[in-house]
Amino acid sequence: MKTESLQDGVKRTVLPSGLRIITEAIPTTRSAALGVWVGVGSRDETPAMSGASHFLEHLLFKGTEKRTALEISAEIEAVGGETNAFTTKEYTCFYARVLDADLPLAVDVLCDAVAGSLLDPADVETERGVILEEIAMHDDEPGDEVHDVFTEAIFGAGTPLGRLISGTEQTISPMTRAQINRFYRARYKAPQIVITAAGNLDHAKVVKLVRAAVAGSPLDGDTAEPAPKRGSSGAARARRPVTLVRHRDTEQAHIVLGCAAINRADERRFALGVLNNVLGGGMSSRLFQEIREKRGLAYSVYSYGSQYADAGLFGVYAGCAPGKAEEVLALIRAELATVAAEGISPGELARGKGMVKGSYVLGLEDTGSRMSRLAKSELLHGDLMAVDEMLARVDAVTLDEVNELATELLAKPMSLAVVGPFDENAFSNAR
């Protein structure tokens, strides 16, 4: 077992099994947040098993040898705590937030659920119905659906990054308990798991609690197994720009225009953060001012970026009246073209930096966000960047760096995703 100090108050221990435990001691709080993070997400599934990670997220709270589903939730709620889980394209997280005195309970409950789920056949069928309802509900939320359509436009339907995290009715309906269990036992290996905690805690005690909680489980052991390799099909690649229109009888048109962008290891991610805020990161951004404030064409308009291990995307979203969609789209294209050709101003650079730094620091004001920071740094970057270092990296971004990146990204041919009352050819001439 190896323990090291990463930063002031932050310690990291690697168990012989390869399981990693990282904590941040915050003595001034009276709470603690705990997360069990698994480096497995929807991009790690085969096409036939699309949605398996999300299916597991539901099933792991349904019962173990020690606890029923009711007991898993009731034990945490009985002490005023909360627990939940979520799945992304590259990882799955199970988390709890409790009073500091109840952290031992949270460790035992979460570790038991993640390591020792029974996957009872009856529970599989119950949760299959719940997930199918969730998929149907998502289809009734066009403002959410359009982002999935945009991701499909960038990476392609059926590709690891282009598939839906939830899977589809066609993949979830036939998925068997045996298939899910094989995925569970093959992917939920100790080297793939990071347990993080932040709050009023002692690192050595947390390590002791985790070791006791996983003792005798598949996550226990003296020899770390090799972690499964990600992306057997190779690096993700964006396809040629396309326009995808999904017909829905909605009162509003939902639009996302954008392109493939940089991955999360790219040093230009700090410049992209600044650029994103200038373009569509707030009420003072160019897109918000031009489309909503000056013209009143949309209630919601913003830009965003997503970075993955080997790929990324950048998009602009707008929700507007269907009859205004062409005009809004033309304004977005014009603003992106202007920034690509002329860049941003020194004043915008300063404002963009301030927004990035403020958002980051203010987002670390509670134990849950600090716990998440530890896990994402370990799982996604393999390194914990100090807050001051991160702020310095943002401060170091130059006007030339932002403008060069703007030219590279925003002058590209763009993909377009639209959800609303249109036929599939409605935007074929929108360029």
Secondary structure as GFF3:
##gff-version 3
##sequence-region A 1 431
A	DSSP	beta_strand	2	7	.	.	.	ID=ss1
A	DSSP	beta_strand	10	14	.	.	.	ID=ss2
A	DSSP	beta_strand	20	25	.	.	.	ID=ss3
A	DSSP	beta_strand	31	38	.	.	.	ID=ss4
A	DSSP	three_ten_helix	42	44	.	.	.	ID=ss5
A	DSSP	three_ten_helix	47	49	.	.	.	ID=ss6
A	DSSP	alpha_helix	52	59	.	.	.	ID=ss7
A	DSSP	alpha_helix	69	77	.	.	.	ID=ss8
A	DSSP	beta_strand	82	87	.	.	.	ID=ss9
A	DSSP	beta_strand	92	99	.	.	.	ID=ss10
A	DSSP	three_ten_helix	100	102	.	.	.	ID=ss11
A	DSSP	alpha_helix	103	116	.	.	.	ID=ss12
A	DSSP	alpha_helix	121	139	.	.	.	ID=ss13
A	DSSP	alpha_helix	142	155	.	.	.	ID=ss14
A	DSSP	alpha_helix	169	172	.	.	.	ID=ss15
A	DSSP	alpha_helix	177	187	.	.	.	ID=ss16
A	DSSP	three_ten_helix	190	192	.	.	.	ID=ss17
A	DSSP	beta_strand	193	199	.	.	.	ID=ss18
A	DSSP	alpha_helix	203	214	.	.	.	ID=ss19
A	DSSP	beta_strand	243	247	.	.	.	ID=ss20
A	DSSP	beta_strand	253	260	.	.	.	ID=ss21
A	DSSP	alpha_helix	269	280	.	.	.	ID=ss22
A	DSSP	alpha_helix	286	287	.	.	.	ID=ss23
A	DSSP	pi_helix	288	293	.	.	.	ID=ss24
A	DSSP	beta_strand	298	307	.	.	.	ID=ss25
A	DSSP	beta_strand	312	320	.	.	.	ID=ss26
A	DSSP	three_ten_helix	322	324	.	.	.	ID=ss27
A	DSSP	alpha_helix	325	342	.	.	.	ID=ss28
A	DSSP	alpha_helix	346	362	.	.	.	ID=ss29
A	DSSP	alpha_helix	367	376	.	.	.	ID=ss30
A	DSSP	pi_helix	377	381	.	.	.	ID=ss31
A	DSSP	alpha_helix	387	395	.	.	.	ID=ss32
A	DSSP	alpha_helix	399	410	.	.	.	ID=ss33
A	DSSP	beta_strand	415	420	.	.	.	ID=ss34
###
